Amino acid sequence: MSNRQTPVVFTGRAGEYFGIWIVNLLLSIVTLGIYSAWAKVRRIKYFYNNTLIDGVGFDYHASPIAILKGRIIAVILFVLYQVLAGFSPIAAVILLIAFLFALPWIVIRGLTFNARNASHRGLRFDFDGSYLQAALAFIVYPVLVVITLGLALPFVAQRVNQFAFNHHKFGLSRFQMQALVKDFYMVYLKLAAVILAISLAIYLGISSLVSSDKHGTVGVKQQQQLLQAHTNMAGAGFVKVADTGETPVEEYANEAYVAEDQSTTDFLKDLSPEDRAEFEAQMQAYEAQIQEAESKAGESVKKENPIEKMFGPYAAMLGPMIYAIFLGIALLYMSMIFLITAYIKSRITNLIWNNTSLEHISFNSNLRMRDLVWLYFSNTIILFLTLGLATPWAQIRMARYRAERLALTGETDWDKFVGEKKEMSRAMGEEIAEMFDVDLSFG
C-alpha cells in the first residue's frame, strides 16, 4: 500500500455560511418549524460541498419533503405518547417497550438514509446493518454497562462503533474498523486514572481545610469570645463597690475565685451585712451577664457564615473577591468538562479512524486534546457574548479543524471503486431517531 497522503480540505467560510444560517433560522421560526426540513438540507449540503478530497467535494441528495414527512410522523408519535401517558401509566409503559423494540429499526433507517443520500464523485454511500445486529449493539450491550456498573463501557463503545463503521459502504467497497476492545479500555482507563487523582487531591484539600477550621479557627474564636466576656463582666461587675471607699469587695471576690482553701461561707462571714448584700447583688448580675455572653457566643457560632467557616479569619479580607472565587470555580468546572470531552473525542476519533480502511485506502486522524479544549472554550465564550449569533463561526471553525486533522493514506484511484444503484430510503427512520435523540449519523 502506498504511503501517499491526501488531506481532507474544508473550504467553508463563516461569513458565507452566516447568510444560510440566519435565513434558515428566521424561516423556521416564521413557518413554525416547517421550513426546518429545507434548512437541514441546505445546512448539510453546504458542509458536504465544502469538504474536499483531491479537490472534489461531497454531495447531499436528501429531499426536504421526505424529511418533512418523517418529522410529521415523528411528531405525531411523540404527541401520542404524551397524551396516552397522561391518561394511563400502563399505556406509557407499553409505548416505551414498543419504542425499545423499534430502536434498532430507527437506528438502521437513520444510518441508511444518511448514507444513501451522501455521495462523492457521483458514487453513493450505503449502509446494510441488520435489525438483530443493531439490537445487539444498542440494547443488549448497553445493559452490560448497567450490570457491570460502567466497567463494560469501553467494550460497548468498541462494539457500537464497529457496527456503525463496518456496515457502511462506498459503492461496493466496505469500510473496515479494526480497533480492538483493549485499545478502547486503555483510553478509558487513562481517563479514569486522571479523574481519580484529581478528585482525590480535591477531596484531601477540602478535608484538610475543613478539619483545620473546625479544630483551630472556630475553637480559638469561641474561646476568645468567652474570655473577653468574662474579663469585661468581671471588670464591670464591682466598680461601684470599689468606688464607694468601703470594703474592697472586688479584692475579696477575686480572692474567692482564686483561693482554693477558702470557701464562700468563710468569705461571706468576714463581710458586713451591707457588703454581703451588695456582693450577692453584684454576683447575680455578673452571672446573668456571663450567661448572656455565653448565649450570644453560641448563637454566633450557630449562625456563622459558611464562607467564614470555609476561609476562617481570612473571610473578612476576601470581601468582593468571594464572587470572583466562585466564578473561578465555575470556570474550573467548565474547563474540567471540556478537558474530559476533548480527551474522549480526540482519543476515540483517532483510534477509530487510524484503524479503519476502505479497500486500498487507510485513514490518518490526529486530533489533539489541547486544540479541542481551546475550540470548546473559545466557542462557548464567543457564543455567550454574542447571544448565539456567532454559531456559524463556531461551526465553521470546528468543521475546518476536523477536516485539517484527517487524511487519506494510499493511492486515491477512484476508478477502482464500483457503484451500484440503490432504492432511495425513506426519511422516516432518521427523523424519528432525531426526535428521540438517537441521531447516529455517519461522519
C-alpha positions in Angstrom: 0.0 0.0 0.0 1.3 3.4 -1.0 2.1 5.9 1.8 0.8 8.9 -0.2 -1.1 11.3 2.0 -4.2 13.0 0.6 -5.5 15.7 3.0 -9.2 16.4 3.6 -9.8 20.1 3.0 -12.7 22.3 4.2 -13.3 25.5 2.3 -16.4 26.9 4.1 -16.4 30.4 5.3 -18.2 31.9 8.4 -19.5 35.0 6.5 -20.8 32.9 3.7 -22.5 30.3 6.0 -23.9 33.0 8.2 -26.3 34.0 5.4 -27.6 30.5 5.1 -27.8 30.0 8.8 -29.8 33.2 9.6 -32.2 32.6 6.7 -32.8 29.0 7.9 -33.4 30.3 11.4 -35.8 33.1 10.5 -37.8 31.0 8.0 -38.1 28.1 10.5 -39.5 30.5 13.1 -41.9 32.1 10.7 -43.2 28.8 9.4 -43.4 27.2 12.9 -40.7 24.7 12.1 -42.0 23.5 8.7 -39.1 25.1 6.9 -36.6 23.2 9.2 -36.6 20.3 6.7 -35.3 22.6 4.0 -33.0 24.2 6.4 -31.5 20.9 7.3 -30.8 20.0 3.7 -29.2 23.4 3.0 -27.0 23.2 6.1 -25.8 19.6 5.4 -25.3 20.3 1.7 -23.2 23.3 2.4 -20.8 21.4 4.7 -20.7 18.4 2.3 -19.9 20.6 -0.7 -17.1 22.4 1.1 -15.4 19.2 2.3 -13.0 18.2 -0.5 -10.8 15.2 -1.2 -8.5 15.7 -4.2 -10.3 18.9 -5.0 -13.7 17.3 -5.2 -16.4 17.8 -2.6 -19.2 15.5 -1.3 -22.8 16.0 -2.1 -26.1 15.5 -0.2 -29.2 14.4 -2.1 -32.0 14.2 0.6 -35.4 15.5 -0.3 -36.8 18.1 2.1 -40.3 16.7 1.5 -39.2 13.3 2.6 -37.6 14.7 5.7 -40.7 16.8 6.5 -42.9 13.7 6.2 -40.6 11.8 8.5 -40.8 14.7 11.0 -44.5 14.9 10.9 -44.8 11.1 11.7 -42.2 11.6 14.5 -44.2 14.5 16.0 -47.4 12.6 15.8 -45.9 9.6 17.6 -44.3 11.9 20.3 -47.6 13.7 20.9 -49.5 10.4 21.0 -47.1 9.1 23.7 -47.5 12.3 25.8 -51.3 12.1 25.6 -51.6 8.4 26.4 -49.0 8.7 29.2 -51.2 11.4 30.8 -54.3 9.2 30.7 -52.8 5.8 31.5 -49.3 4.9 33.0 -49.8 1.4 31.7 -50.1 2.8 28.1 -47.0 4.8 28.7 -45.1 1.7 29.7 -46.4 -0.2 26.7 -45.3 2.6 24.4 -41.8 2.7 26.0 -41.5 -1.1 25.5 -42.6 -0.7 21.9 -40.1 2.1 21.4 -37.4 -0.1 22.8 -38.1 -2.8 20.3 -38.3 -0.2 17.5 -35.0 1.4 18.4 -32.8 -0.9 16.3 -35.0 -0.3 13.3 -34.9 3.5 13.9 -31.1 3.4 14.1 -30.8 1.4 10.9 -33.2 3.6 9.0 -31.4 6.7 10.1 -28.0 5.4 9.2 -29.2 4.1 5.8 -31.0 7.3 4.9 -27.9 9.4 5.7 -25.6 7.1 3.8 -27.7 6.7 0.7 -28.2 10.4 0.4 -24.4 11.2 0.5 -22.1 10.8 -2.4 -18.6 11.6 -3.6 -17.7 11.8 -7.3 -21.2 10.6 -8.2 -20.8 7.4 -6.2 -23.3 6.9 -3.3 -22.6 5.5 0.2 -24.7 2.8 1.7 -25.4 1.0 5.0 -26.5 -2.6 5.3 -26.7 -3.4 9.0 -29.4 -5.8 10.2 -32.1 -5.4 12.9 -30.5 -8.2 15.0 -27.1 -6.6 14.8 -28.5 -3.2 15.8 -30.4 -4.8 18.7 -27.3 -6.4 20.0 -25.3 -3.1 19.7 -27.9 -0.7 21.1 -30.0 -2.8 23.5 -28.1 -5.9 24.7 -24.6 -4.5 25.1 -25.7 -1.3 26.9 -27.4 -3.5 29.6 -23.9 -4.7 30.4 -22.9 -1.2 31.3 -25.6 -1.1 34.0 -24.8 -4.7 35.2 -21.1 -4.0 35.5 -21.5 -0.5 37.0 -19.8 1.1 33.9 -16.9 -1.4 33.6 -18.2 -2.6 30.3 -18.4 0.9 28.7 -15.2 0.6 26.6 -16.4 -2.8 25.3 -19.8 -1.4 24.3 -18.2 1.7 22.7 -16.0 -0.6 20.6 -19.0 -2.8 19.5 -21.2 0.2 18.6 -18.5 1.9 16.5 -17.6 -1.4 14.9 -21.3 -1.9 13.9 -21.6 1.6 12.5 -18.4 1.6 10.5 -18.2 -2.0 9.3 -21.7 -1.8 7.7 -21.0 1.4 5.7 -20.1 1.1 2.1 -18.8 3.4 -0.6 -20.2 1.9 -3.8 -19.5 -1.8 -3.4 -16.4 -1.3 -1.2 -16.9 -1.8 2.6 -15.3 0.2 5.4 -13.4 -2.0 7.9 -12.8 -0.7 11.5 -10.3 -3.0 13.3 -9.7 -1.2 16.6 -9.6 -3.7 19.5 -11.5 -3.7 22.7 -8.3 -3.4 24.7 -7.5 -0.2 22.8 -10.8 1.3 24.0 -10.1 0.2 27.5 -6.7 1.9 27.5 -8.3 5.2 26.6 -11.0 5.0 29.3 -8.6 3.7 32.0 -6.2 6.6 31.5 -9.1 9.0 31.8 -10.4 7.2 34.9 -6.9 7.4 36.5 -6.6 11.1 35.9 -10.1 11.9 37.2 -9.5 9.7 40.3 -6.2 11.5 41.0 -7.8 15.0 40.6 -10.8 14.0 42.7 -8.6 12.6 45.5 -6.5 15.7 45.5 -9.6 18.0 45.8 -11.1 15.8 48.5 -7.9 15.8 50.6 -7.5 19.6 50.2 -11.1 20.3 51.2 -10.9 17.8 54.1 -7.7 19.4 55.4 -9.2 22.9 55.2 -12.4 21.9 57.0 -10.6 20.0 59.7 -8.2 22.8 60.3 -11.0 25.3 60.5 -13.1 23.1 62.8 -10.4 22.3 65.3 -8.5 25.5 65.1 -10.1 28.7 64.0 -13.6 28.2 65.3 -12.4 26.9 68.7 -10.0 29.7 69.2 -12.7 32.2 68.2 -15.1 30.8 70.8 -12.5 30.8 73.5 -11.6 34.4 72.7 -15.2 35.5 72.8 -15.9 33.8 76.2 -12.6 35.0 77.7 -13.4 38.6 76.6 -16.9 38.3 78.0 -15.6 37.1 81.4 -13.0 39.8 81.5 -15.4 42.6 80.7 -18.1 41.4 83.0 -15.6 40.8 85.9 -14.1 44.2 85.3 -17.5 45.9 85.2 -19.2 44.0 88.0 -17.5 45.5 91.0 -16.8 49.1 90.0 -19.5 50.5 92.2 -18.2 48.8 95.4 -14.6 49.8 94.6 -15.7 53.4 94.2 -17.6 53.6 97.5 -14.5 53.6 99.6 -15.9 50.9 101.8 -14.9 47.2 102.0 -12.9 46.3 98.8 -15.4 43.7 97.6 -13.5 43.3 94.3 -10.4 42.2 96.1 -12.4 39.7 98.3 -14.2 38.4 95.2 -11.1 37.8 93.3 -9.6 36.0 96.3 -12.7 33.9 96.5 -12.2 32.7 92.9 -8.6 32.0 93.1 -8.1 30.8 96.6 -8.7 27.0 96.7 -8.6 26.8 100.6 -11.2 29.5 101.3 -14.9 28.6 100.9 -17.7 31.1 100.0 -19.1 30.7 103.6 -15.8 31.8 105.2 -15.6 34.7 102.7 -19.1 36.0 103.5 -18.5 35.7 107.2 -15.9 38.5 107.1 -18.3 40.9 105.4 -20.7 43.3 107.0 -24.4 42.8 106.2 -24.4 45.8 103.8 -21.3 44.4 102.0 -22.7 40.9 101.9 -26.0 42.2 100.3 -24.0 44.3 97.8 -21.8 41.3 97.0 -24.7 39.0 96.3 -26.4 41.5 94.1 -23.2 42.1 92.2 -22.6 38.3 91.8 -26.1 37.7 90.5 -25.7 40.5 87.9 -22.3 39.1 87.0 -23.6 35.6 86.5 -26.6 36.9 84.4 -24.1 38.8 82.2 -21.9 35.7 81.8 -24.9 33.6 80.7 -25.9 36.2 78.2 -22.4 36.4 76.8 -22.2 32.6 76.5 -25.6 32.5 74.8 -24.6 35.1 72.3 -21.3 33.4 71.6 -23.2 30.1 71.0 -25.6 31.8 68.6 -22.8 33.4 66.7 -21.2 30.0 66.2 -24.5 28.6 65.0 -25.2 31.4 62.7 -21.7 31.5 61.3 -21.5 32.3 57.6 -20.4 29.3 55.6 -17.9 31.5 53.8 -16.3 32.4 57.2 -16.4 28.7 58.1 -14.5 27.8 54.9 -12.0 30.6 54.9 -11.7 31.3 58.7 -10.1 34.6 59.7 -9.4 35.4 56.0 -13.1 35.7 55.1 -13.3 39.3 56.1 -10.3 40.2 53.9 -11.8 38.4 50.8 -14.9 40.7 50.6 -15.9 41.2 47.0 -13.3 38.6 45.9 -15.7 35.9 47.0 -17.7 36.3 43.8 -14.5 36.1 41.8 -13.6 33.0 43.6 -16.9 31.3 42.8 -16.6 32.5 39.2 -13.2 30.9 39.1 -14.6 27.6 40.5 -17.3 27.7 37.8 -14.7 28.2 35.1 -12.6 25.4 36.6 -15.6 23.1 36.5 -16.4 24.1 32.9 -12.7 23.5 32.0 -12.8 20.0 33.5 -15.9 19.2 31.4 -14.1 20.5 28.3 -11.0 18.5 29.2 -12.8 15.3 29.6 -14.9 15.8 26.4 -11.9 16.8 24.4 -9.9 13.8 25.7 -12.6 11.3 24.8 -13.4 12.9 21.5 -9.8 13.2 20.3 -8.6 9.7 21.5 -11.6 7.8 20.4 -11.8 9.5 17.0 -8.1 9.0 16.3 -8.4 5.4 17.5 -11.3 4.6 15.1 -10.1 6.4 12.0 -6.4 5.2 12.4 -7.7 1.6 12.4 -10.2 2.0 9.5 -9.6 1.1 5.9 -11.6 1.3 2.6 -10.2 -1.2 0.1 -6.6 0.1 -0.6 -7.1 3.3 1.4 -6.4 3.8 5.1 -7.1 6.9 7.2 -4.9 9.1 9.4 -6.5 11.2 12.2 -4.5 13.3 14.6 -7.0 15.3 16.7 -5.3 16.9 19.7 -6.9 17.4 23.1 -5.5 20.8 23.7 -6.8 22.1 20.4 -10.3 20.8 21.1 -10.2 22.3 24.6 -9.4 25.7 23.1 -12.1 25.4 20.5 -14.7 24.4 23.0 -13.7 27.1 25.5 -13.4 30.0 22.9 -16.5 29.0 21.1 -18.5 29.0 24.3 -17.3 32.4 25.3 -18.0 33.9 21.9 -21.4 32.3 21.7 -22.2 33.7 25.2 -21.0 37.2 24.4 -22.9 37.3 21.0 -26.1 35.7 22.3 -25.7 32.8 19.9 -25.2 34.9 16.7 -21.6 33.5 16.4 -23.0 30.0 15.9 -22.0 29.8 12.2 -18.5 31.0 13.0 -18.2 28.3 15.7 -19.5 25.5 13.5 -17.2 26.5 10.6 -14.1 26.5 13.0 -14.9 23.0 14.2 -15.6 21.6 10.7 -12.3 23.1 9.4 -10.3 21.8 12.3 -11.7 18.2 12.0 -11.0 18.2 8.2 -7.5 19.5 8.7 -6.7 16.7 11.1 -7.9 13.9 8.8 -6.1 12.5 5.7 -6.3 9.5 3.4 -3.2 7.2 3.1 -2.7 5.3 -0.2 -3.4 5.8 -3.9 -6.8 7.5 -4.3 -7.6 5.9 -7.6 -11.4 6.5 -7.6 -11.8 4.4 -10.8 -11.2 1.3 -8.7 -14.5 1.8 -6.8 -17.6 0.4 -8.4 -21.1 1.8 -7.5 -24.5 0.2 -7.5 -27.8 1.9 -7.6 -29.9 1.7 -4.5 -33.5 2.5 -4.0 -33.9 5.7 -2.0 -34.6 5.1 1.6 -37.5 6.8 3.3 -36.6 9.6 5.8 -39.0 8.5 8.5 -36.4 6.4 10.4 -33.9 9.2 10.7 -36.4 11.8 11.8 -37.9 9.5 14.5 -34.4 8.9 15.7 -33.7 12.7 15.8 -37.0 13.4 17.7 -36.0 10.9 20.4 -32.3 12.0 20.5 -30.9 8.9 18.8 -29.1 10.7 15.9 -26.3 8.4 14.8 -25.4 10.0 11.5 -22.3 8.6 9.9 -19.3 11.1 10.0 
